[in-house]
Amino acid sequence: MKRVAISTLGCKTNQFESAAMTEQLKNAGYRIVAFNEPSDFYIINSCTVTARTDAETRRLIRRARRLNPESRIIATGCYAQVAPGELEKMPEIDCVLGNQEKLSISSLLESSGHSVSDISKIPDAEPLKLTSFAEHTRAFLQIQNGCNSFCSYCIVPYARGRSRSVITDDILQGMHDLAANGFKEIVLTGIHLGAYGLDLPSPTTLTALVRRIEAEYIVPRLRIGSVEPNEVSEEFLNLMATSRSICHHAHLPLQSGSNSVLSRMGRPYTSGLFRDLIAQISAAMPDAFIGADVIAGFPGESEAEFEETVHLLEELPFSDLHVFPYSSRPGTKAAGMPGHVPDRIVTERAARLRGIAAEKKSAFLQRFAGKELTVLVQGFNDKTGVCRGLTRNYITVSFPGTKDLVNEEVSITIESCDGQACSGHLSTFLPPAVSI
C-alpha cells in the first residue's frame, strides 16, 4: 500500500479540502501517514495570502525531499494556483496541481506533468466529498468557494476564482453524512460566506440556508465561519440568538479601525458600522465569543490611522483578535501602493495589537469563572486523566474525566482561566440530543 503525507497551510477551507483529499486517497487504496514520516508521496496544500506563506510552502517542499529523496512531491492549493511557474522551477517538485484539480487528486497523484485549470472560468462549486474528519467530534463543511470582492491586499480571488455556492440540497446531504458518522459539531466554511447563494440558479442567502439547517436540527452544534461585517443582518443575528444549535461565536474581518485605511483596502464598510454591529451582537448574545481579523502596517498607514485602530479595538468587547502584519503580495493592488511601512514599524504595531488581543481574551475568559458551560469533549489524555473540549462560545476547557466522555456534551463548572483556556470539574452529563 503506497503511503501519502499531506501538509496543509492556511484557512479552514484548505483544511476541509485536505480532509476531503485524505478521504478520497484512502478510498483509492493509499495509506495516509504523518508528514514527518517517510512517504511515497508528499502533498503540500499551499496558501498564498502573503509572501511569507509562499516561502513556507517552498520550505515544506524542500523538507519533503529530504525526508525521502525517492518520493513524488505534489504542490497544490492557492500558491500553486496563482504562481505555478515559480513552483515548477523548484528541482524538488514533481507535479503542480491547481485548486480545481483537488477534485481528482487520486487519479492525478501519479500522473506526469502539471495541471492548473483557469479557475476564473469555473462556473459552479463542485464540492469535494467528505464524510469523515480527523478530529472525530467536529467537522468543517465547505458551502461556498471564491470571492468577487478584490480587496486591494488580497490575492484570494485570483487563487479561488469567482464566488460559487454549493446547492442547498448537497449541503444538507453533506451534513447528514457527517452526522451519521458521529459528528456533533459542523463548521460551515467558505471564502466569502456572506455571498452564499447569490449565484445559484434560484438565488438564496446564507440566512435562508442556516434557517433550513436549524429547522432540520441535523447536529447539536452548528458553527458559522467568518462573515463580512456588512453582510451580518439583524435577521441573521436574531436567528443565531434564538437557535437551539447555532453556536454563539462570531468571527468578523475588521482589518482596520481607520476609515481612510479601510477605503484604501477596498473594504465596503466603516468603523462606525463595525462598532454598531458589535453592539448588536453583544446585546443579542451577551456570552458570544467575538473574534476579528486586523492587519497592522497597511501601505500608507500613518501613526494617527494606526491609533484609530488601537482605539477601536480597546473600546469594543472582543474575545480575541487575529493579528496579521502586512506583507506585500505580488499581484495585488496594495503591492504597488506608495508609502509601504518599514518592517520594523509593522512588527512593532503588530506586537501592540497582539498585546490588546491577549488582554481581551483573558478578560473574556475570566467572565466565566464559577459558571457552568456546556463542553463538547474532543479528547482524553490517558497519562493525565484529563479531558479537553470546546464550549459553544469557543472556549477551550480541560477537566478530570474519562475516555468514554469523548464526543459527548457535558456540563463543566469553570474553576479558573488563564490567558488561553479554562479548567474545571464535571457537573452534569448531558445525554445526546435527539434529532428531530
Secondary structure by P-SEA (a helix, b strand, c coil): cbbbbbbbcccaaaaaaaaaaaaaaaaabbbbbcccccccbbbbbcccccaaaaaaaaaaaaaaaaacccbbbbbbcccccccaaaaaacccccccccccccccccccccccbbbbcccccccccccccccccccccbbbbbcbbbbccccccccccccccccccccaaaaaaaaaaaaaacccbbbbbccccccccccccccccaaaaaaaaaaaccccbbbbcccccccccaaaaaaaaaccccccbbbbbcccccaaaaaaacccccaaaaaaaaaaaaaacccccccbbbbcccccccaaaaaaaaaaaaaccccccccccbbbbcccccccccccccaaaaaaaaaaaaaaaaaaaaaaaaccccbbbbbccccccccccccccccccbbbbbcccccccccbbbbbbcccccccbbbbbbcccccccccc
